[in-house]
Amino acid sequence: MKRDAMVIKKEDNVATALRDLSRNDLVSVGIGDGIIEVTLVESVAFGHKFAVCDILTGQDIVKYGEVIGRATADIATGAHAHIQNIESLRGRGDLA
């Protein structure tokens, strides 16, 4: 089966698009040897992330099994996950 996006670790809550994807597409997301399907609620450009589950404001964004940021707004399953709804937690002097 073709894969439209990939999740590297099973604990990841975002997937990376392997091609440009359009709103309302039912996309196949590879997770290890398995596949899940997610309907996109927004278009997602190649290389960008989208949520594979609902992510609430303040929750960690996990990619490659690592926390890469924090949700600044609720991110619905299939929504584009990027600078409009994620803040970085790395290299910041304002966080303890």
N, CA, C and O atoms as CSV, one atom per row, in Angstrom:
chain,resi,resn,atom,element,x,y,z
A,1,MET,N,N,0.839,-1.191,0.000
A,1,MET,CA,C,0.000,0.000,0.000
A,1,MET,C,C,0.880,1.249,0.000
A,1,MET,O,O,1.894,1.302,0.696
A,2,LYS,N,N,0.494,2.234,-0.768
A,2,LYS,CA,C,1.265,3.472,-0.806
A,2,LYS,C,C,1.099,4.233,0.499
A,2,LYS,O,O,0.092,4.105,1.196
A,3,ARG,N,N,2.104,5.021,0.806
A,3,ARG,CA,C,2.071,5.846,2.013
A,3,ARG,C,C,2.140,7.304,1.599
A,3,ARG,O,O,2.996,7.699,0.806
A,4,ASP,N,N,1.230,8.098,2.144
A,4,ASP,CA,C,1.197,9.527,1.853
A,4,ASP,C,C,1.969,10.328,2.897
A,4,ASP,O,O,2.359,11.471,2.660
A,5,ALA,N,N,2.183,9.706,4.058
A,5,ALA,CA,C,2.866,10.371,5.172
A,5,ALA,C,C,3.491,9.305,6.054
A,5,ALA,O,O,3.137,8.128,5.986
A,6,MET,N,N,4.435,9.747,6.887
A,6,MET,CA,C,5.134,8.816,7.770
A,6,MET,C,C,5.149,9.308,9.212
A,6,MET,O,O,5.259,10.504,9.483
A,7,VAL,N,N,5.037,8.359,10.116
A,7,VAL,CA,C,5.271,8.562,11.537
A,7,VAL,C,C,6.463,7.675,11.861
A,7,VAL,O,O,6.470,6.496,11.504
A,8,ILE,N,N,7.466,8.221,12.529
A,8,ILE,CA,C,8.683,7.458,12.792
A,8,ILE,C,C,8.545,6.559,14.015
A,8,ILE,O,O,8.930,5.390,13.967
A,9,LYS,N,N,8.009,7.080,15.095
A,9,LYS,CA,C,7.851,6.316,16.338
A,9,LYS,C,C,6.370,6.228,16.685
A,9,LYS,O,O,5.615,7.162,16.413
A,10,LYS,N,N,5.952,5.124,17.278
A,10,LYS,CA,C,4.529,4.928,17.582
A,10,LYS,C,C,3.989,5.965,18.551
A,10,LYS,O,O,2.780,6.196,18.582
A,11,GLU,N,N,4.865,6.610,19.360
A,11,GLU,CA,C,4.390,7.631,20.297
A,11,GLU,C,C,4.253,9.018,19.660
A,11,GLU,O,O,3.772,9.947,20.309
A,12,ASP,N,N,4.667,9.167,18.401
A,12,ASP,CA,C,4.526,10.452,17.700
A,12,ASP,C,C,3.050,10.818,17.571
A,12,ASP,O,O,2.204,9.950,17.357
A,13,ASN,N,N,2.744,12.121,17.704
A,13,ASN,CA,C,1.365,12.572,17.495
A,13,ASN,C,C,1.216,13.426,16.245
A,13,ASN,O,O,0.150,13.987,15.988
A,14,VAL,N,N,2.299,13.522,15.468
A,14,VAL,CA,C,2.250,14.187,14.164
A,14,VAL,C,C,2.921,13.294,13.125
A,14,VAL,O,O,3.823,12.516,13.435
A,15,ALA,N,N,2.460,13.427,11.893
A,15,ALA,CA,C,3.047,12.718,10.756
A,15,ALA,C,C,3.638,13.745,9.806
A,15,ALA,O,O,3.262,14.916,9.834
A,16,THR,N,N,4.566,13.304,8.964
A,16,THR,CA,C,5.193,14.165,7.964
A,16,THR,C,C,4.687,13.770,6.576
A,16,THR,O,O,4.737,12.601,6.194
A,17,ALA,N,N,4.201,14.759,5.834
A,17,ALA,CA,C,3.674,14.521,4.492
A,17,ALA,C,C,4.802,14.172,3.526
A,17,ALA,O,O,5.831,14.847,3.492
A,18,LEU,N,N,4.602,13.113,2.741
A,18,LEU,CA,C,5.591,12.681,1.759
A,18,LEU,C,C,5.341,13.278,0.379
A,18,LEU,O,O,6.104,13.043,-0.558
A,19,ARG,N,N,4.271,14.047,0.266
A,19,ARG,CA,C,3.917,14.776,-0.959
A,19,ARG,C,C,2.926,15.850,-0.552
A,19,ARG,O,O,2.450,15.853,0.583
A,20,ASP,N,N,2.609,16.756,-1.455
A,20,ASP,CA,C,1.568,17.738,-1.170
A,20,ASP,C,C,0.236,16.998,-0.995
A,20,ASP,O,O,-0.126,16.147,-1.808
A,21,LEU,N,N,-0.473,17.334,0.063
A,21,LEU,CA,C,-1.745,16.688,0.377
A,21,LEU,C,C,-2.837,17.747,0.450
A,21,LEU,O,O,-2.585,18.876,0.871
A,22,SER,N,N,-4.034,17.387,0.047
A,22,SER,CA,C,-5.134,18.353,-0.021
A,22,SER,C,C,-6.169,18.110,1.062
A,22,SER,O,O,-6.343,16.997,1.558
A,23,ARG,N,N,-6.853,19.203,1.412
A,23,ARG,CA,C,-7.958,19.135,2.368
A,23,ARG,C,C,-8.947,18.066,1.905
A,23,ARG,O,O,-9.223,17.932,0.713
A,24,ASN,N,N,-9.466,17.320,2.855
A,24,ASN,CA,C,-10.435,16.242,2.644
A,24,ASN,C,C,-9.830,14.962,2.074
A,24,ASN,O,O,-10.548,13.976,1.903
A,25,ASP,N,N,-8.512,14.948,1.770
A,25,ASP,CA,C,-7.866,13.706,1.337
A,25,ASP,C,C,-7.906,12.695,2.484
A,25,ASP,O,O,-7.711,13.061,3.643
A,26,LEU,N,N,-8.155,11.444,2.166
A,26,LEU,CA,C,-7.981,10.341,3.100
A,26,LEU,C,C,-6.571,9.828,2.848
A,26,LEU,O,O,-6.309,9.210,1.816
A,27,VAL,N,N,-5.660,10.081,3.787
A,27,VAL,CA,C,-4.255,9.763,3.558
A,27,VAL,C,C,-3.836,8.527,4.345
A,27,VAL,O,O,-4.313,8.284,5.454
A,28,SER,N,N,-2.938,7.758,3.749
A,28,SER,CA,C,-2.368,6.575,4.388
A,28,SER,C,C,-1.086,6.989,5.082
A,28,SER,O,O,-0.170,7.528,4.460
A,29,VAL,N,N,-1.034,6.730,6.378
A,29,VAL,CA,C,0.106,7.112,7.199
A,29,VAL,C,C,0.816,5.846,7.653
A,29,VAL,O,O,0.238,5.006,8.343
A,30,GLY,N,N,2.086,5.722,7.252
A,30,GLY,CA,C,2.871,4.573,7.666
A,30,GLY,C,C,3.389,4.760,9.077
A,30,GLY,O,O,3.999,5.780,9.397
A,31,ILE,N,N,3.137,3.754,9.929
A,31,ILE,CA,C,3.657,3.731,11.297
A,31,ILE,C,C,4.298,2.358,11.467
A,31,ILE,O,O,3.599,1.360,11.643
A,32,GLY,N,N,5.621,2.309,11.416
A,32,GLY,CA,C,6.299,1.022,11.453
A,32,GLY,C,C,5.865,0.191,10.263
A,32,GLY,O,O,5.927,0.648,9.122
A,33,ASP,N,N,5.421,-1.039,10.530
A,33,ASP,CA,C,4.946,-1.915,9.458
A,33,ASP,C,C,3.466,-1.716,9.164
A,33,ASP,O,O,2.926,-2.320,8.238
A,34,GLY,N,N,2.803,-0.860,9.962
A,34,GLY,CA,C,1.366,-0.671,9.823
A,34,GLY,C,C,0.998,0.599,9.086
A,34,GLY,O,O,1.849,1.421,8.745
A,35,ILE,N,N,-0.278,0.732,8.854
A,35,ILE,CA,C,-0.851,1.896,8.172
A,35,ILE,C,C,-2.093,2.332,8.943
A,35,ILE,O,O,-2.906,1.501,9.346
A,36,ILE,N,N,-2.234,3.652,9.146
A,36,ILE,CA,C,-3.504,4.199,9.616
A,36,ILE,C,C,-3.982,5.173,8.559
A,36,ILE,O,O,-3.188,5.645,7.744
A,37,GLU,N,N,-5.249,5.474,8.561
A,37,GLU,CA,C,-5.789,6.445,7.624
A,37,GLU,C,C,-6.298,7.652,8.397
A,37,GLU,O,O,-6.937,7.520,9.440
A,38,VAL,N,N,-5.999,8.833,7.861
A,38,VAL,CA,C,-6.404,10.095,8.471
A,38,VAL,C,C,-7.010,10.962,7.377
A,38,VAL,O,O,-6.440,11.087,6.293
A,39,THR,N,N,-8.158,11.558,7.657
A,39,THR,CA,C,-8.749,12.524,6.726
A,39,THR,C,C,-8.246,13.906,7.104
A,39,THR,O,O,-8.377,14.334,8.251
A,40,LEU,N,N,-7.672,14.598,6.134
A,40,LEU,CA,C,-7.116,15.925,6.394
A,40,LEU,C,C,-8.214,16.973,6.450
A,40,LEU,O,O,-9.139,16.963,5.637
A,41,VAL,N,N,-8.104,17.872,7.412
A,41,VAL,CA,C,-9.056,18.974,7.521
A,41,VAL,C,C,-8.480,20.249,6.910
A,41,VAL,O,O,-9.173,21.258,6.786
A,42,GLU,N,N,-7.195,20.188,6.528
A,42,GLU,CA,C,-6.515,21.296,5.859
A,42,GLU,C,C,-5.523,20.702,4.871
A,42,GLU,O,O,-5.113,19.551,5.018
A,43,SER,N,N,-5.138,21.476,3.872
A,43,SER,CA,C,-4.073,21.052,2.974
A,43,SER,C,C,-2.748,21.086,3.725
A,43,SER,O,O,-2.537,21.932,4.594
A,44,VAL,N,N,-1.855,20.154,3.379
A,44,VAL,CA,C,-0.548,20.045,4.027
A,44,VAL,C,C,0.499,19.890,2.937
A,44,VAL,O,O,0.411,18.982,2.111
A,45,ALA,N,N,1.483,20.768,2.934
A,45,ALA,CA,C,2.541,20.742,1.929
A,45,ALA,C,C,3.545,19.628,2.219
A,45,ALA,O,O,3.707,19.204,3.363
A,46,PHE,N,N,4.206,19.168,1.179
A,46,PHE,CA,C,5.273,18.174,1.303
A,46,PHE,C,C,6.247,18.583,2.408
A,46,PHE,O,O,6.699,19.727,2.453
A,47,GLY,N,N,6.563,17.648,3.289
A,47,GLY,CA,C,7.517,17.903,4.362
A,47,GLY,C,C,6.929,18.529,5.606
A,47,GLY,O,O,7.602,18.612,6.634
A,48,HIS,N,N,5.679,18.974,5.531
A,48,HIS,CA,C,5.036,19.577,6.698
A,48,HIS,C,C,4.356,18.502,7.539
A,48,HIS,O,O,4.199,17.359,7.111
A,49,LYS,N,N,3.958,18.898,8.744
A,49,LYS,CA,C,3.362,17.977,9.703
A,49,LYS,C,C,1.851,18.177,9.798
A,49,LYS,O,O,1.318,19.252,9.526
A,50,PHE,N,N,1.185,17.090,10.195
A,50,PHE,CA,C,-0.228,17.175,10.561
A,50,PHE,C,C,-0.479,16.232,11.729
A,50,PHE,O,O,0.246,15.259,11.936
A,51,ALA,N,N,-1.510,16.541,12.475
A,51,ALA,CA,C,-1.842,15.754,13.664
A,51,ALA,C,C,-2.466,14.419,13.265
A,51,ALA,O,O,-3.317,14.361,12.377
A,52,VAL,N,N,-2.033,13.346,13.933
A,52,VAL,CA,C,-2.630,12.031,13.704
A,52,VAL,C,C,-3.617,11.674,14.819
A,52,VAL,O,O,-4.232,10.608,14.800
A,53,CYS,N,N,-3.757,12.575,15.782
A,53,CYS,CA,C,-4.743,12.459,16.854
A,53,CYS,C,C,-5.031,13.880,17.328
A,53,CYS,O,O,-4.283,14.804,17.008
A,54,ASP,N,N,-6.088,14.057,18.072
A,54,ASP,CA,C,-6.370,15.385,18.620
A,54,ASP,C,C,-5.274,15.757,19.618
A,54,ASP,O,O,-4.908,14.958,20.480
A,55,ILE,N,N,-4.758,16.973,19.494
A,55,ILE,CA,C,-3.729,17.494,20.388
A,55,ILE,C,C,-4.312,18.742,21.045
A,55,ILE,O,O,-4.746,19.665,20.356
A,56,LEU,N,N,-4.321,18.769,22.361
A,56,LEU,CA,C,-4.898,19.896,23.086
A,56,LEU,C,C,-3.862,20.981,23.359
A,56,LEU,O,O,-2.664,20.707,23.426
A,57,THR,N,N,-4.334,22.206,23.515
A,57,THR,CA,C,-3.471,23.328,23.859
A,57,THR,C,C,-2.602,22.957,25.061
A,57,THR,O,O,-3.107,22.458,26.067
A,58,GLY,N,N,-1.310,23.200,24.952
A,58,GLY,CA,C,-0.381,22.909,26.032
A,58,GLY,C,C,0.259,21.534,25.971
A,58,GLY,O,O,1.236,21.278,26.673
A,59,GLN,N,N,-0.277,20.642,25.139
A,59,GLN,CA,C,0.307,19.308,25.022
A,59,GLN,C,C,1.581,19.354,24.195
A,59,GLN,O,O,1.754,20.212,23.329
A,60,ASP,N,N,2.474,18.405,24.486
A,60,ASP,CA,C,3.714,18.279,23.725
A,60,ASP,C,C,3.426,17.793,22.315
A,60,ASP,O,O,2.510,17.005,22.082
A,61,ILE,N,N,4.233,18.286,21.379
A,61,ILE,CA,C,4.232,17.789,20.004
A,61,ILE,C,C,5.397,16.811,19.926
A,61,ILE,O,O,6.539,17.171,20.209
A,62,VAL,N,N,5.100,15.566,19.537
A,62,VAL,CA,C,6.116,14.520,19.513
A,62,VAL,C,C,6.330,14.063,18.074
A,62,VAL,O,O,5.398,13.635,17.391
A,63,LYS,N,N,7.588,14.165,17.630
A,63,LYS,CA,C,8.001,13.727,16.298
A,63,LYS,C,C,9.330,13.010,16.454
A,63,LYS,O,O,10.191,13.465,17.207
A,64,TYR,N,N,9.511,11.899,15.757
A,64,TYR,CA,C,10.728,11.074,15.889
A,64,TYR,C,C,10.902,10.576,17.317
A,64,TYR,O,O,12.024,10.288,17.734
A,65,GLY,N,N,9.812,10.467,18.076
A,65,GLY,CA,C,9.886,10.031,19.459
A,65,GLY,C,C,10.401,11.082,20.419
A,65,GLY,O,O,10.634,10.791,21.592
A,66,GLU,N,N,10.582,12.304,19.935
A,66,GLU,CA,C,11.124,13.403,20.741
A,66,GLU,C,C,10.131,14.558,20.794
A,66,GLU,O,O,9.412,14.811,19.827
A,67,VAL,N,N,10.093,15.251,21.918
A,67,VAL,CA,C,9.268,16.449,22.032
A,67,VAL,C,C,9.936,17.557,21.224
A,67,VAL,O,O,11.089,17.909,21.473
A,68,ILE,N,N,9.205,18.102,20.255
A,68,ILE,CA,C,9.766,19.168,19.404
A,68,ILE,C,C,9.103,20.517,19.661
A,68,ILE,O,O,9.546,21.538,19.136
A,69,GLY,N,N,8.054,20.522,20.460
A,69,GLY,CA,C,7.353,21.773,20.732
A,69,GLY,C,C,6.134,21.541,21.578
A,69,GLY,O,O,5.923,20.456,22.121
A,70,ARG,N,N,5.319,22.599,21.684
A,70,ARG,CA,C,4.099,22.563,22.486
A,70,ARG,C,C,2.981,23.209,21.679
A,70,ARG,O,O,3.190,24.207,20.989
A,71,ALA,N,N,1.808,22.633,21.777
A,71,ALA,CA,C,0.647,23.174,21.072
A,71,ALA,C,C,0.202,24.486,21.711
A,71,ALA,O,O,-0.008,24.550,22.922
A,72,THR,N,N,0.057,25.528,20.899
A,72,THR,CA,C,-0.424,26.819,21.383
A,72,THR,C,C,-1.934,26.975,21.170
A,72,THR,O,O,-2.539,27.956,21.602
A,73,ALA,N,N,-2.517,25.998,20.502
A,73,ALA,CA,C,-3.966,25.946,20.256
A,73,ALA,C,C,-4.324,24.476,20.085
A,73,ALA,O,O,-3.448,23.644,19.849
A,74,ASP,N,N,-5.600,24.157,20.202
A,74,ASP,CA,C,-6.024,22.793,19.920
A,74,ASP,C,C,-5.741,22.484,18.453
A,74,ASP,O,O,-5.957,23.325,17.580
A,75,ILE,N,N,-5.255,21.267,18.190
A,75,ILE,CA,C,-4.955,20.833,16.830
A,75,ILE,C,C,-5.760,19.556,16.592
A,75,ILE,O,O,-5.495,18.522,17.205
A,76,ALA,N,N,-6.729,19.638,15.709
A,76,ALA,CA,C,-7.597,18.496,15.433
A,76,ALA,C,C,-6.857,17.457,14.595
A,76,ALA,O,O,-5.924,17.779,13.860
A,77,THR,N,N,-7.289,16.218,14.722
A,77,THR,CA,C,-6.758,15.153,13.868
A,77,THR,C,C,-6.896,15.591,12.407
A,77,THR,O,O,-7.974,16.003,11.976
A,78,GLY,N,N,-5.800,15.499,11.652
A,78,GLY,CA,C,-5.810,15.874,10.239
A,78,GLY,C,C,-5.519,17.334,9.972
A,78,GLY,O,O,-5.517,17.758,8.816
A,79,ALA,N,N,-5.272,18.121,11.021
A,79,ALA,CA,C,-4.973,19.550,10.845
A,79,ALA,C,C,-3.476,19.767,10.687
A,79,ALA,O,O,-2.662,19.040,11.257
A,80,HIS,N,N,-3.131,20.774,9.907
A,80,HIS,CA,C,-1.743,21.180,9.705
A,80,HIS,C,C,-1.152,21.591,11.047
A,80,HIS,O,O,-1.746,22.391,11.769
A,81,ALA,N,N,0.002,21.053,11.380
A,81,ALA,CA,C,0.687,21.370,12.638
A,81,ALA,C,C,1.972,22.116,12.274
A,81,ALA,O,O,2.917,21.530,11.745
A,82,HIS,N,N,1.990,23.412,12.565
A,82,HIS,CA,C,3.119,24.249,12.143
A,82,HIS,C,C,3.197,25.462,13.066
A,82,HIS,O,O,2.645,25.441,14.166
A,83,ILE,N,N,3.877,26.516,12.626
A,83,ILE,CA,C,4.127,27.667,13.486
A,83,ILE,C,C,2.854,28.380,13.939
A,83,ILE,O,O,2.892,29.122,14.921
A,84,GLN,N,N,1.735,28.176,13.256
A,84,GLN,CA,C,0.493,28.832,13.658
A,84,GLN,C,C,-0.117,28.198,14.900
A,84,GLN,O,O,-0.983,28.797,15.537
A,85,ASN,N,N,0.331,26.978,15.255
A,85,ASN,CA,C,-0.255,26.316,16.418
A,85,ASN,C,C,0.760,25.525,17.256
A,85,ASN,O,O,0.375,24.728,18.111
A,86,ILE,N,N,2.056,25.749,17.007
A,86,ILE,CA,C,3.124,25.101,17.777
A,86,ILE,C,C,4.175,26.146,18.139
A,86,ILE,O,O,4.541,26.989,17.320
A,87,GLU,N,N,4.657,26.075,19.387
A,87,GLU,CA,C,5.802,26.900,19.777
A,87,GLU,C,C,6.970,25.968,20.083
A,87,GLU,O,O,6.792,24.878,20.627
A,88,SER,N,N,8.155,26.417,19.724
A,88,SER,CA,C,9.354,25.639,19.980
A,88,SER,C,C,9.694,25.681,21.463
A,88,SER,O,O,9.402,26.660,22.151
A,89,LEU,N,N,10.307,24.623,21.943
A,89,LEU,CA,C,10.770,24.571,23.323
A,89,LEU,C,C,12.285,24.513,23.383
A,89,LEU,O,O,12.857,24.447,24.471
A,90,ARG,N,N,12.939,24.535,22.244
A,90,ARG,CA,C,14.405,24.381,22.190
A,90,ARG,C,C,15.094,25.711,22.036
A,90,ARG,O,O,14.633,26.594,21.314
A,91,GLY,N,N,16.206,25.837,22.727
A,91,GLY,CA,C,17.051,27.020,22.588
A,91,GLY,C,C,16.412,28.302,23.080
A,91,GLY,O,O,16.787,29.390,22.643
A,92,ARG,N,N,15.454,28.187,23.981
A,92,ARG,CA,C,14.764,29.363,24.483
A,92,ARG,C,C,15.292,29.732,25.858
A,92,ARG,O,O,15.373,28.882,26.744
A,93,GLY,N,N,15.645,30.972,26.036
A,93,GLY,CA,C,16.129,31.438,27.320
A,93,GLY,C,C,15.012,31.847,28.264
A,93,GLY,O,O,15.260,32.121,29.438
A,94,ASP,N,N,13.759,31.891,27.753
A,94,ASP,CA,C,12.656,32.351,28.585
A,94,ASP,C,C,11.937,31.221,29.308
A,94,ASP,O,O,11.004,31.472,30.072
A,95,LEU,N,N,12.358,29.980,29.078
A,95,LEU,CA,C,11.740,28.837,29.745
A,95,LEU,C,C,12.691,28.259,30.775
A,95,LEU,O,O,13.888,28.124,30.519
A,96,ALA,N,N,12.163,27.921,31.929
A,96,ALA,CA,C,13.006,27.345,32.998
A,96,ALA,C,C,13.370,25.914,32.666
A,96,ALA,O,O,14.072,25.260,33.438
